[in-house]
Amino acid sequence: SREVIAATPSKAVQWRRLNQAQMQDQLAAGKIYGALVIPAGFTSSVAALTTSRATARPALTILTNPGLGSLGSSLASQISQRAAHQSSLAIGRQLTDRAKAGGSDATLRALLADPVTVTTRVGHPIGRHSGLGLTAFYYTLLLVLTAFVGGNIINNGVDSGLGYTDNEIGPWHSRRPTVPISRTQTLLLKMIMSAGIAVITTSLTMVATVAILGMDASHLPLLWIFSYCASLAVGLGVQAINAAFGGIGQVVSMFVFIALALPSSGATVPLQAVPDFYRFLALFEPFRQVTDGVRAILYFDARADAGLTRGWTMIAIGLAVALLFGFAMTRYYDRKGLHRLALQEA
């Protein structure tokens, strides 16, 4: 095992020494991208190759974890294969030198040059309709996008309905009489509407992905509840940002929930392979938290330690931050007399 670990630079991958039970638990919880299994008796089977007691070539097994994404699982498999192959060559050099000293023939020395058989198989299987471990990412993307777009539609629609912005459809233009309403009341109305529309968007997303497209999914009630709460957190966050920043709020929320969220999600490219800046964002960016929770439900039997607990915790924090930030800003504006009332044209 020392040769296997030394075959790969420590900066490229972190190796953990685990027994069989620990390894299976870590795979089932999505804690490791893969495993390189060194069977019991591996050292003795290697030593027996230069003697008459050899019955079979020693073997190493590489296990993959596709639930953590195709790229992460593939990278882990490639690193493990490289480490196993380099270890086999290192062991082969030692055996070849020993065989030469014993006067063995060239055929045996050729066999001993690369003596270890390496096989690869899936360590934690996922469903056939799981997009090679990417359905969690695409499902989360749908949740975030529908919540983001729905929140902005509600924001614009309410402002138009209350007479604070113009309503334009093609060449037709209209503007309703301005309704005297405080910023805090307006935000409360928008948040209530966001909570309502999240029921519709969450249900439609599940129907489209699970019922129509046939995505492998279990724990459907839990998946719906988690998806709704995630959509609600994004929707309320959009309303809070719009209330605080006004016209540029949609741009700010786009960066918060989309532009900076995707590369820091760890759903397509492992966080270990992205720049430090995105790893820092991953600590609090909502997309990463939702992805971890959805991934735990879809691939890891809704285990709490597979990311579901973190997902619930960060959603709760996101909801609290959205409510506190949004209403704190609107209350401040109202107390300062920064009303949105506009003079009507005669």
N, C-alpha and C positions, 0 to 999 in steps of 0.2 A: 504494500500500500504506500510506502514511502516513495517508491519510484513513480507511482501514478500521480501523487500530489506534487512532486517536484517537477513533473513534466510540463506543467502549465504555470506561467508566471502568476504570482499572487495578485497583481493588479488587474489581471484579465478576468478572474473568477474567484469567488470565495468558496473554498471547500469546507465541508463539515463532516466530521466522523460520526456516523449514526449506525445504530444496530438495525436489524430488519424491521422491528416494530416501529422504531422512531422514523425510519425512512418512509414507511407506508403512511404514517400519520402526517408527516410533513408534506408528502405528495397530495394526500387527500384534503389538506387544509390550504393548499396553494402557497406553501411557504418556500418551496424550492422549484426551480425550473426543470430539474432532471436529476438523475442519480447514476453513478457508476458503481455497479455492484461487484464486489470482490468476494467470491464464494469462500466458504470454509474449506480449508485444505488446499488453497491456491498455491501456497509456498511449497508444500510437499509435492504437489503434482508437477510443479516446475522443476524441482530438484530431481524428480524421478525420470525426467526426459533423457538424461544421460546414462540411465541404468536400464536393466532388463525389466524393471518393475513398471515401466510406463505403459499405460493402457489407453490414454486419450490425451489430446492436447488440452492444456489449461484454458479456461474460458473466462471472459469478462462480459458482463451484461450492462448495456446502457438503457436506462429507463427515461422516457420523456414525459412531460406534463403539458399536454396541449391546451388544458384549461387556462393556462397563463398566456396564451397567444401563440400563434404559429411562429413568429419571429423569435420570441424568447425561447421557446422550446427548441427551435432549430439551432439557435446559437449555442444553447446548452449541450445539445447533442453533438454538434461539431467540435466543441471544446473537449467534451468527454472522449470522443473518438480520437482526437489528436493526442490527448493525454494517454489513452490506452495504447495507441499505436507506438508512440515514442517509448512508453514503458516496455512494450513488447520488444522493441529493438534493443533497448538497454539490457533487458534480461537476456536477449539472444546473444549479444556480444559476450556476456559473461559465460553463457553456456557453450558458445563456440570455442572460446579460449580453453575452457575445460575439456571439450571434446578433442581439440587439437592435441592437447597434452596427453590424452589417453589414446591417441592414434586412431580415431574414428574415421570412417570413410567420408567422401565429399557429399554423398546424398544425405547423410545424417546431419552434417554441418549446415547444409542448405535449409533443412527443416528447422534447425535450431536458430537460424538467423532471425526468424520472425515467428516465435513459437506459440503466441497467444491468439486464440480465436475470439473475435469481438462480435457480439450480436446486439441489435437494437430492437426494443419493443416499447409499447406504450405502458407507462407506469400507472397512470390514473386515467382510464378511458372516459371520454365524453361522448355525447350523442352524435350520430352521423349527420344530423342537421344542425350542427353547431358552428358552421362556418370556420372550421379549423381553430376554434377558440376565439373567434372574432365577433360572434353574434352579441356578446355582452357589450362590446364597443358600439356596434351599430344601433343596438336597442337603446343604449344610453344617449347616443347622438340624437335619435328621434325624440326621446323624452325632453332633452335640453332644448332642441330646436323648436319643438312645438310649444314649450313653455315660454321660450324667448319671444317667438313670433306672436303667440297669443297675448302675452303681456303687453307688447307694443301696440297690437291692434286695439286692445282694450284702452290703453293709454290715449291713443289718438281718437278713438271713437267717443270716449267720455268727454275729452276736451272739446271735440266738435259738437257733441250733443249739448254741452253746457254753454256753448257760444264763445269759447276762448280761442278756438282756431277755426279756420275756414274749412268747409267741406267741398271737395272738388271731385267730380266724377267725369273724366274726359273734359269736354268744353264747358260743362255745367258747373256753376259755382253758387254756393249759398252759405249763409252764415246765420245761425240762430241767435236770438236775443241772449245776452249774457245773463247767466243765473248767478245771483250773489251767494256764493258758497265759499267757505274757507278752504285753504290748502289742506288742512288736516281732514276735513270732511270729504274732500275730493279723493285724497289718498285712501281713506277708509273704503269709499265706494269702489275704487279701482281694485283694491285688494280683495274685497268680497267677491267681485266679479271674476278675478283671477282664480280664486278658490273654486268657484263654480265651473269655469271653463276647463280647469285641470281635470275634473271628473270626466269630461267628454274626451279630451285629448288623450288621457291615460287609457281609457277604455278602447278608443279607436286604435291606439298604438298596439295594444295587446291583441286586439282582433286581427289587425293587419299582419302582425309578425307571427303569432302563434296559430291562429285559426286559418288564415288564408295562406301564408307562406310556409307554414309547417315547421317553424323554429322549435327545436327541442327545448322544452321548459317544464319544470316541475314546481311544486309549491306555488301554484297559481294564485291563491288568495294572498299569500305573503308577497308575491311578486307585484300584484296590483297595488296593495297598500304601500309597499316601499316605493313603487313608481309614482303613485299619487303624491306622497309626501315629498319626493324629490322634485317633481314638477311644481308643486306648491312653493317649495323653497326658492326655486328659480324664478317663478312668476312674481312672488312677493319681492324678491331681490330686484327684479327689473322695475317694478313700480317704485320701490324706494329710491333707486338710482335716478329714475326719471324725475321723481319729485324733488330730489336734491339738486340735480344739475340742469333741469329744464330741457331746452332743445338739444343739447349735446348728450343728454342722458342715454339716448339710444346707442350712440357711439361708445360711450363708456361701458355700458352693459354688454355690448358686443365683444369688447376686449376682455371683460371679466369672465363671461360665460362661454365664449366661442374661441376668439383668436388666441388667447393665452392658455385656455383650458385644454385644447386638443393636444399640443405637444407635451403638456405636463401630465397627461392622463395616465401614462404607462400602459395603455390598453393595446397599442399597436407596436410601439418600440419600448422595450424595458427601460425603466427609469435609470437603471445602472448604465445605460448606453447613451443617455442624453446629457447635455451640458449641465453644470451645477445650477445655473439660473432656473432651469425648468424643474430640477429636483427640489429646489426651494419652493417654487410655486406649487408643486404637488402636495406640499404639506397642508394647504388650505384651499386650493382651487376646487370648486364644487364638482367639476366633471370627473376628476380622479376619485373622489369619495363615492359618487354615485356608481361609477363603473365597478369599484371594488365590491359594493353591495350587490349589484346585479350579477356580477361574476360569481359571487359566493352562492347566490340562490340558484343560478343556472347550472353551474358546473360542480360545486362542492357541497351539495346537499344542505345548503343554507346554514353551514357551520358558522358559528359566531366568530371563531378565530380565523376564518378565511377572509375576513374583511367586512362581514355584515355588521358587527358591533361598531366598527369604525364608521361605516356608512351611516348607521342610525345616529351615532353621536354627532357627526359633522352636519347631517341634515338638521338636527335639532339646533345646533349652534347657528347654522345658516338662517333658519327661521327666526331665531331670537335676534340675530344681528340685523336682519332685514326690517323687522318690526321696530326695534329700538332706533336704528339709524333713520329710517323713513319718517317715523312720527316725531323724532327729536328735531329733524330738520324742518318739517312743516310747522311744528309748534313754534320753533324759533322764528321762522318767516312771518307767521301770523302775529306773534307778539311784537315784532318789529314793524308791523303795519305794511309788510311787503305783499299786498294783495294782488290778485290777478285780474281785478276788474278793469275792463277797457271801455273807453268812451264809445258810444254807438254813434254811427253816422246819422245825420238828420235826414 
